[in-house]
Amino acid sequence: MDKLHDARQAEPVVSIIGGGLAGCEAAWQAAAFGCRVILHEMKPERYSPAHHSSSLAELVCSNSLRSDAPDSAVGLLKDEMRALGSLVIRVAERHRVPAGKALAVDRELFAAFITETINQHPRITVVHHEVGELPSDCGLDPANPLILATGPLTTDALTNALGAITGQEYLAFYDAIAPIIATDSLDRTIIYQASRYDDGPGDYLNCPFDREQYQAFIEALGQATSVPLKPFEEPKYFEGCLPIEVMLARGPETLRFGPMKPVGLPDPRTGRDPFAVVQLRKENVAGDQVNMVGFQTKLTYSEQKRVFAMIPGLERAEFTRLGSIHRNTFVCAPKVLTPFLQIKGRPGLLLAGQITGVEGYVESTAMGILAGRNAACLALGLPLSTPSPETAHGALLGHLTQSEAKHFQPSNVNFGLFPAFASKLPKRQRGQYRAQKALAALAQWQTSPTGRPLD
Ligand SMILES: Cc1cc2nc3c(=O)[nH]c(=O)nc-3n(C[C@H](O)[C@H](O)[C@H](O)COP(=O)(O)OP(=O)(O)OC[C@H]3O[C@@H](n4cnc5c(N)ncnc54)[C@H](O)[C@@H]3O)c2cc1C
């Protein structure tokens, strides 16, 4: 408590609730601007249903931060984050595991390194306790900013406190997570190593299906029992993270065109693409665990064991974690947020991370960068500015603040959120063109106080 008392004595101060990806990034950015930061995190006193480690910046499901290709939307977002001095991306690169063109990490080393960096930062004080209320004058004073970065599984008490302040309804819905398997329980006489369209050894393990095996699998999956939702819970999922059984309900071929897509993955035993595949990706550096790529599910545990044993090569699979479903909370951003991630009418109360209405580890972290910088500028009395809509950060802000409120849904970053092209461009040149324009616009923004490069 002495350290906390000392921190409060020194101005300017930025307070943050939630030490996940967004909260840690916001703390890092605000501290780099010269602010003192008080970071409130409820672990290890209390854990959400998806958090299990006492570390900060815990990755609750996949260990992948998705594509690193500079001409993809999420690759561009990461490039911008690198330019903005992101702690999370720097540590992810330090603890990456092989995953083809994706940036995947050893989740334990990743979280441990971020925890140590934050704990040892001379301007950051971490306080471990659950925050259950927000004072009635919370956020009225912009010089005393507070960032709420409590994520999709924000505790009920705090969600209610936020709802009372915003005066807006918040939505609750469900996300599903994919199982993890012990690598030594895989049947390697069936499963083969390959990355899609890659000549090298490949970073993925592939479980090949023929037509009959696929048919039997989807029949079993279609009849399997899921965990029931409570009567008041409306089942809404992110399109990018749909449970496999929800995808299957859209048609028998949906999985073959989604996570079970076989193209570019010839089976070395036949030289041909199989009819369908399930892909497995390293979960940790040691490689003794793999996750089922895109296989998030809300089947009951016993049904997962029964149905997934029908996947060729997984007949004796030992699951170290089974898939499950979880609540996800976010605000109706177009109604609630300013372009600086402040709650309207409460200039000193900002949101960061998934609760803003973005979706995904990388997007949540990016909103931590912006919230941390904005809060620091408020505390320091500096003017605020936003990155151009041509940047991936600006495109996400545009989604949050300019979408139609009535139909607002969380989104991953994608080029559909960017301004339309002034003239036609061949498809294969578009990503590169977007990236060039975005990085130039970001460099321009970096000449402003909010966008300035970190020391
Ligand atoms: C089950 C699930 C699976 C997901 N899987 C993926 C995935 O595979 N890939 C992907 O890109 N995205 C995934 N997401 C979406 C999302 O990107 C991640 O949840 C991401 O971690 C969000 O970052 P965040 O910083 O906003 O929240 P979090 O990382 O959840 O951090 C919030 C922190 O706030 C703390 N906290 C909460 N309430 C309080 C309180 N009252 N007081 C103090 N501290 C509090 C929590 O303990 C936590 O440490 C998933 C989400 C869920 C719910």
The ligand as a Gaussian input file, in Angstrom:
#p B3LYP/6-31G(d) Opt

LIG

0 1
 C      -13.652000     -17.286000     -23.950000
 C      -13.028000     -16.310000     -24.878000
 C      -12.167000     -16.762000     -25.853000
 C      -11.558000     -15.841000     -26.719000
 N      -10.705000     -16.308000     -27.654000
 C      -10.063000     -15.454000     -28.458000
 C       -9.107000     -15.935000     -29.400000
 O       -8.858000     -17.116000     -29.479000
 N       -8.476000     -15.046000     -30.192000
 C       -8.734000     -13.719000     -30.108000
 O       -8.101000     -12.953000     -30.839000
 N       -9.630000     -13.230000     -29.218000
 C      -10.310000     -14.062000     -28.400000
 N      -11.230000     -13.602000     -27.501000
 C      -11.601000     -12.190000     -27.520000
 C      -10.683000     -11.139000     -26.838000
 O       -9.805000     -10.630000     -27.783000
 C       -9.925000     -11.537000     -25.629000
 O      -10.871000     -11.802000     -24.645000
 C       -8.931000     -10.468000     -25.119000
 O       -8.258000     -11.047000     -24.039000
 C       -9.564000      -9.155000     -24.709000
 O       -8.585000      -8.325000     -24.113000
 P       -8.987000      -7.315000     -22.952000
 O       -7.735000      -6.715000     -22.450000
 O      -10.062000      -6.428000     -23.425000
 O       -9.626000      -8.234000     -21.811000
 P       -8.929000      -9.375000     -20.931000
 O       -7.718000      -9.885000     -21.593000
 O      -10.031000     -10.330000     -20.591000
 O       -8.486000      -8.614000     -19.619000
 C       -9.396000      -8.102000     -18.686000
 C       -8.761000      -8.152000     -17.312000
 O       -9.610000      -7.445000     -16.400000
 C       -9.712000      -8.167000     -15.189000
 N      -10.992000      -7.791000     -14.557000
 C      -12.239000      -8.067000     -14.997000
 N      -13.164000      -7.515000     -14.173000
 C      -12.465000      -6.870000     -13.191000
 C      -12.841000      -6.113000     -12.057000
 N      -14.127000      -5.920000     -11.721000
 N      -11.860000      -5.594000     -11.264000
 C      -10.550000      -5.781000     -11.572000
 N      -10.132000      -6.498000     -12.634000
 C      -11.074000      -7.040000     -13.445000
 C       -9.617000      -9.621000     -15.626000
 O       -9.171000     -10.438000     -14.573000
 C       -8.603000      -9.548000     -16.772000
 O       -7.284000      -9.756000     -16.331000
 C      -11.855000     -14.469000     -26.609000
 C      -12.727000     -14.023000     -25.631000
 C      -13.317000     -14.928000     -24.774000
 C      -14.245000     -14.429000     -23.724000

